[in-house]
């Protein structure tokens, strides 16, 4: 949508409601933010987008490095039983995080990345209220489960149950910042978590305390602190449960399907892994895992881009559907270039360096790298289309495409395991990557056609806020 330049008071009065919202120069935090004015073509816009993607990548690098160091520190400090207790606690957190992102954080980005400041703030409070409510429910389940087991599981689950509402709200704050184009604020909030956590660990080491309970408390307590700091950064608090429920009901059509997508993706990955282990054996599962570790930096690239991409897509859609398509194509090409670049590095790396990183697993993984790279190239090519589907809020088509992709991943992965073990699985994934791209872009083109043929104003009725409650 183009916005004419207004020069007189009368012409400003006749501007559309959407244009007025987009042209508001400042938000209540006190500085000019994205979404208050329309994006325009040219170097400043392109440079701003690159900077925002840079903050997304930096934030994900920090998060991934912190998670890796946390796991390494716990593994080196405690025994096998205590490590198992921490793994259960962390798995509870990560699964809850994925589910809540689907119904709260992603919904916030899709619906509130190109709106007025007041609408964005209202969306943030209700998204955070949804996360808080979900955290209380899952946390209560953790407390109940902890009451029926022995130590150290009981204490670890108690800590997770009490801290989970804060940890889930902290993740919503991150997405709220990215939805407003303030990736630096999200990065700062994660820095608070990281610094506080390692300061707590240093204090524990100083006093020679090394139990899994104390380490879990240091990790979770630091996350709670980051959630509180985020509330001060935004000058917002989560909404009341009733308002969050009404918000979810108002967006239930896409919220339910976003959640279903998460369940399909997680379920297919888990089932495929178990099936490959049963058919090909744990040795081949280990070879695949070693190959994935070698290509691990690309996961950071994709996740970092995903933090920013949907919000940028929503804003491009406000300009015009054509700009959204153009942006999605360039996103896929840029990510594909990143995959090819890292693939060239990892394929040409000397054997002694590979063995230094993966030791004996390098020889097992090196033969799987070409097909796994092809699979990731297919994923990169499809990434723009998935971003476009999210930006259009085409939840029905997105879920349909995700189910097709899940079926391909499972069937070709299992068939590959039966025919050729780990090598067969890797080539099955490569074929899935090629078909995944065709599947995603076809659904995106159909969703774009649905959007352009939709009657009514530029902004569909379902994007408006639910009544206050």
C-alpha positions in Angstrom: 0.0 0.0 0.0 1.5 3.4 -1.0 1.0 6.4 1.2 0.7 9.9 -0.5 2.6 12.7 1.0 0.3 15.0 2.9 1.0 18.7 2.9 -2.2 20.4 4.2 -4.3 20.0 7.3 -7.4 19.1 5.2 -5.5 16.3 3.3 -4.2 14.9 6.6 -7.7 14.7 7.9 -8.8 12.6 4.9 -6.0 10.0 5.3 -7.0 6.5 5.9 -7.0 5.1 9.4 -4.2 2.7 8.6 -2.0 5.4 7.1 -2.5 7.6 10.1 -1.4 4.8 12.4 1.6 4.0 10.3 2.6 7.6 10.1 2.6 8.2 13.9 6.2 9.3 14.5 6.8 8.1 18.0 5.7 5.5 20.4 5.1 5.7 24.1 8.6 4.5 24.9 9.8 7.8 23.5 11.7 7.1 20.3 10.9 6.5 16.7 10.1 2.8 16.0 9.3 0.6 13.1 5.6 0.2 12.3 4.8 3.8 13.1 5.6 4.9 9.6 5.5 3.1 6.3 8.5 1.5 4.8 9.8 3.0 1.7 12.0 1.6 -1.0 15.7 2.6 -1.1 18.9 2.2 0.7 17.8 3.2 4.3 15.1 0.6 4.2 17.4 -2.1 3.0 20.1 -1.2 5.5 17.6 -1.1 8.3 16.4 -4.6 7.4 19.9 -5.9 7.3 20.6 -4.4 10.8 17.4 -6.0 12.2 18.3 -9.4 10.8 21.8 -8.9 12.3 20.3 -8.4 15.7 18.2 -11.5 15.3 21.3 -13.5 14.4 23.3 -12.0 17.3 20.5 -12.8 19.7 20.3 -16.4 18.5 24.1 -16.8 18.6 24.0 -15.6 22.2 21.1 -18.0 23.1 22.7 -21.0 21.4 26.1 -20.4 23.0 24.5 -20.0 26.4 22.5 -23.2 26.1 25.6 -25.1 24.9 27.7 -23.8 27.8 25.0 -24.5 30.3 24.6 -28.1 29.2 28.4 -28.5 29.2 28.8 -27.1 32.6 26.1 -29.2 34.1 27.4 -32.4 32.4 30.9 -31.7 33.8 29.7 -30.9 37.3 27.1 -33.5 38.3 26.7 -37.2 37.9 24.6 -39.2 35.5 21.5 -39.3 37.7 21.6 -35.6 38.4 22.2 -34.8 34.7 19.1 -36.9 33.9 17.1 -34.8 36.4 18.3 -31.6 34.8 17.6 -33.0 31.3 14.0 -33.7 32.3 13.6 -30.2 33.7 15.1 -28.6 30.6 13.0 -30.7 28.2 9.9 -29.5 30.1 11.0 -26.0 29.5 11.8 -26.4 25.8 8.6 -28.2 25.0 6.5 -25.6 26.9 8.4 -22.8 25.1 7.6 -24.2 21.7 4.0 -24.6 22.4 3.6 -21.2 23.9 5.5 -19.6 21.1 2.9 -21.1 18.7 -0.2 -19.6 20.5 1.3 -16.4 22.0 4.6 -15.2 20.5 4.1 -16.1 16.9 0.5 -14.8 17.1 1.8 -11.6 18.4 4.3 -11.2 15.6 1.8 -12.0 12.9 -1.0 -9.7 14.2 0.9 -6.9 15.7 4.1 -6.1 13.7 2.6 -3.4 11.5 0.1 -1.7 13.7 -0.1 1.4 15.9 1.7 1.6 19.1 -1.4 1.2 21.2 -2.4 -1.9 19.4 1.1 -3.3 19.7 1.2 -2.7 23.4 -2.2 -4.3 23.8 -1.1 -7.3 21.8 2.1 -7.6 23.9 0.2 -7.6 27.2 -2.3 -10.2 26.0 0.4 -12.4 24.5 2.3 -12.2 27.7 -0.8 -12.9 29.7 -1.3 -16.1 27.6 2.2 -17.2 28.3 1.8 -16.5 32.0 -1.4 -18.5 32.1 0.2 -21.4 30.2 3.2 -21.3 32.5 1.0 -21.5 35.6 -0.8 -24.5 34.2 2.3 -26.4 33.1 4.2 -25.3 36.2 1.4 -26.7 38.4 1.7 -30.0 36.5 5.5 -30.0 37.3 4.8 -29.4 40.9 2.4 -32.3 41.1 4.8 -34.5 39.2 7.6 -33.5 41.5 5.6 -34.4 44.6 5.5 -38.1 43.5 9.2 -38.6 42.8 12.3 -38.6 44.9 15.3 -36.3 45.0 16.8 -34.7 43.0 13.9 -34.8 40.6 11.6 -33.4 43.2 13.6 -30.2 43.9 14.4 -29.7 40.2 10.8 -30.0 39.1 9.8 -27.7 42.0 12.2 -25.0 40.6 10.9 -25.4 37.1 7.3 -25.3 38.2 7.7 -22.1 40.1 9.9 -20.3 37.4 8.2 -21.5 34.2 5.6 -18.7 34.1 8.4 -16.1 34.2 10.6 -17.9 31.7 7.7 -18.1 29.1 6.9 -14.5 29.6 10.5 -13.6 29.0 10.4 -15.3 25.6 7.3 -13.2 24.7 9.2 -10.0 25.6 11.9 -11.0 23.1 9.3 -11.5 20.3 7.6 -8.3 21.3 10.9 -6.4 20.7 11.5 -8.0 17.4 7.9 -7.3 16.3 8.6 -3.6 16.9 12.0 -3.7 15.1 13.9 -3.4 18.4 16.2 -6.4 18.2 18.9 -4.6 20.3 16.5 -4.5 23.2 15.8 -8.3 22.9 19.6 -8.9 22.8 20.1 -6.8 25.9 17.5 -8.8 27.7 19.2 -12.1 26.9 22.5 -10.5 28.0 20.9 -9.9 31.4 19.9 -13.6 31.6 23.4 -14.8 30.5 25.4 -12.5 32.8 23.2 -13.2 35.8 23.3 -17.0 35.2 27.1 -17.2 34.9 27.5 -14.8 37.8 25.4 -17.2 39.9 27.5 -20.2 38.7 30.7 -18.3 39.6 29.3 -17.7 43.1 28.4 -21.3 43.5 31.9 -22.4 42.4 33.4 -19.9 44.9 31.5 -21.5 47.7 32.1 -25.0 46.4 28.4 -25.8 45.7 27.9 -28.1 42.8 24.5 -29.8 43.2 22.1 -30.0 40.3 19.5 -28.2 42.4 21.7 -25.2 42.8 22.6 -25.1 39.1 19.0 -25.4 38.1 18.1 -22.6 40.5 20.9 -20.4 39.0 19.6 -20.9 35.5 15.9 -20.5 36.2 16.4 -17.6 38.7 18.4 -15.7 36.1 15.6 -16.2 33.6 13.1 -14.8 36.0 15.3 -11.8 36.5 15.4 -11.2 32.7 11.6 -11.4 32.6 11.3 -8.7 35.3 13.9 -6.6 33.5 11.9 -7.0 30.2 8.8 -5.7 31.9 10.7 -2.6 32.9 12.1 -2.2 29.4 8.6 -2.3 27.9 6.9 -0.6 30.8 4.2 -3.4 30.4 2.8 -6.2 32.5 1.0 -9.4 31.3 -2.8 -9.0 31.0 -5.3 -10.7 33.3 -6.2 -14.3 32.5 -9.7 -13.4 31.2 -8.2 -10.9 28.7 -5.7 -13.5 27.5 -8.5 -16.0 27.0 -10.6 -13.5 25.0 -7.5 -12.7 22.9 -7.0 -16.4 22.2 -10.6 -16.9 21.3 -10.5 -13.9 19.0 -7.6 -15.4 17.1 -8.5 -19.1 17.7 -8.6 -19.9 13.9 -4.8 -19.3 13.5 -3.8 -20.0 17.1 -5.1 -23.5 17.0 -3.4 -24.2 13.6 -0.1 -22.7 14.8 -0.2 -25.0 17.8 -1.1 -28.0 15.5 1.9 -27.1 13.3 4.2 -27.3 16.3 2.7 -30.6 17.4 3.1 -32.0 13.8 6.7 -30.8 13.5 7.7 -32.1 16.9 5.9 -35.3 16.6 7.2 -36.1 13.2 10.8 -35.4 14.3 10.5 -37.6 17.3 8.7 -40.5 15.5 11.2 -40.4 12.6 14.1 -40.6 15.0 12.7 -43.6 16.9 11.8 -45.3 13.6 15.3 -44.9 12.3 16.8 -46.2 15.5 14.6 -49.3 15.4 15.3 -50.0 11.7 18.9 -49.0 11.2 20.2 -49.1 14.8 21.7 -46.6 17.2 25.0 -46.5 15.4 23.4 -45.0 12.4 21.4 -42.5 14.5 24.7 -41.5 16.0 26.2 -40.9 12.5 23.3 -38.7 11.6 23.6 -36.8 14.8 27.3 -36.2 14.2 26.5 -34.8 10.7 23.9 -32.5 12.2 26.5 -31.2 14.8 28.9 -30.5 12.0 26.2 -28.4 10.3 25.0 -26.9 13.6 26.0 -23.3 12.8 23.3 -23.3 10.1 20.6 -24.0 12.7 21.7 -20.7 14.4 21.4 -19.0 11.0 17.9 -20.2 10.4 16.6 -19.6 13.9 18.1 -16.1 14.0 16.5 -15.3 10.7 13.2 -16.7 11.9 13.2 -14.3 14.9 13.0 -11.3 12.5 11.6 -12.6 9.2 7.9 -12.8 10.0 7.7 -9.3 11.4 9.5 -8.0 8.4 7.1 -9.9 6.1 4.1 -8.5 7.8 5.4 -5.0 7.3 6.2 -5.6 3.7 2.7 -6.9 3.2 1.4 -3.6 4.5 3.3 -2.0 1.6 2.0 -4.4 -1.0 1.8 -8.2 -1.7 4.4 -7.8 -4.4 6.9 -6.5 -1.9 6.3 -9.4 0.3 7.0 -11.9 -2.5 10.1 -10.0 -3.4 11.4 -10.0 0.1 10.6 -13.7 0.6 12.5 -14.6 -2.5 15.6 -12.6 -1.4 15.4 -14.2 2.0 15.5 -17.7 0.6 18.4 -16.8 -1.7 20.4 -15.2 1.1 19.9 -18.2 3.4 20.8 -20.6 0.5 24.0 -18.6 -0.1 24.8 -19.0 3.7 24.2 -22.8 3.5 26.4 -23.1 0.4 29.2 -21.0 2.0 29.3 -23.1 5.2 28.9 -26.3 3.2 32.0 -25.4 1.2 33.9 -24.7 4.4 32.9 -28.0 6.1 33.5 -30.1 3.0 37.0 -28.7 2.5 38.0 -28.8 6.1 41.1 -31.0 6.7 40.5 -34.3 8.4 42.7 -33.6 11.4 40.6 -30.5 12.2 37.4 -32.4 11.8 38.7 -35.1 14.1 39.7 -32.4 16.6 36.0 -31.3 16.8 34.2 -34.6 16.5 37.0 -37.1 17.2 36.1 -40.6 16.0 32.7 -39.4 14.8 34.2 -37.3 12.1 34.8 -40.2 9.7 31.3 -41.5 10.4 29.7 -38.1 9.7 31.8 -36.9 6.7 30.2 -39.2 4.2 26.7 -37.9 5.1 27.5 -34.2 4.7 26.7 -33.8 1.0 23.1 -35.2 1.2 22.5 -33.3 4.5 23.7 -30.1 2.8 21.3 -30.7 -0.1 18.5 -31.1 2.5 19.5 -27.8 4.1 19.6 -26.0 0.8 16.0 -27.2 0.2 15.1 -25.9 3.6 16.7 -22.5 2.9 14.9 -22.3 -0.5 11.6 -23.0 1.3 12.3 -20.6 4.2 11.0 -17.5 2.4 7.8 -19.3 1.4 7.2 -20.3 5.1 7.8 -16.7 6.1 5.3 -15.5 3.5 2.6 -18.0 4.8 3.2 -16.7 8.4 3.1 -13.1 7.2 -0.2 -13.7 5.5 -1.6 -15.5 8.5 -2.5 -18.3 6.2 -2.8 -20.8 9.0 -4.9 -23.3 7.1 -2.6 -23.5 4.1 0.5 -23.4 6.4 -0.8 -26.4 8.4 -1.7 -28.3 5.3 1.8 -27.7 3.9 3.4 -28.7 7.2 1.5 -32.0 7.2 2.7 -32.8 3.7 6.2 -32.0 4.7 6.0 -34.1 7.8 4.7 -37.1 5.7 7.6 -36.7 3.3 10.1 -36.5 6.1 8.8 -39.6 7.9 8.2 -41.8 4.8 11.5 -40.9 3.0 13.5 -41.0 6.2 12.2 -44.4 7.1 12.5 -45.8 3.6 16.1 -44.6 3.5 16.9 -46.3 6.8 15.5 -49.5 5.5 17.4 -49.3 2.2 20.7 -47.9 3.2 21.0 -47.1 6.9 22.3 -43.7 7.8 23.4 -43.0 4.2 19.9 -43.8 3.0 18.3 -41.6 5.6 20.5 -38.7 4.6 19.6 -39.0 0.9 16.0 -39.4 1.9 16.3 -36.1 3.7 17.9 -34.6 0.6 14.9 -35.6 -1.5 12.6 -34.3 1.1 14.4 -30.9 1.0 13.9 -30.6 -2.7 10.2 -31.5 -2.5 9.8 -29.3 0.6 10.7 -26.2 -1.4 8.1 -26.9 -4.1 5.5 -27.7 -1.5 6.1 -24.5 0.5 6.2 -22.1 -2.5 3.1 -23.7 -4.1 1.1 -23.2 -0.9 2.5 -19.6 -0.5 1.3 -18.8 -4.1 -2.1 -20.1 -3.3 -2.3 -18.2 -0.1 -1.2 -15.0 -1.8 -4.0 -15.5 -4.3 -6.5 -15.9 -1.5 -5.2 -12.7 0.1 -5.5 -10.7 -3.1 -9.0 -11.9 -3.9 -10.3 -11.2 -0.4 -13.0 -8.5 -0.4 -13.1 -5.7 2.0 -10.5 -3.2 3.4 -6.8 -3.7 3.3 -6.8 -4.9 6.9 -9.1 -7.9 7.4 -11.6 -7.9 10.3 -9.8 -10.7 12.1 -6.7 -8.5 12.7 -8.5 -6.1 15.0 -8.2 -6.5 18.7 -10.6 -8.4 20.9 -12.7 -6.4 23.2 -11.0 -5.3 26.4 -11.5 -7.5 29.4 
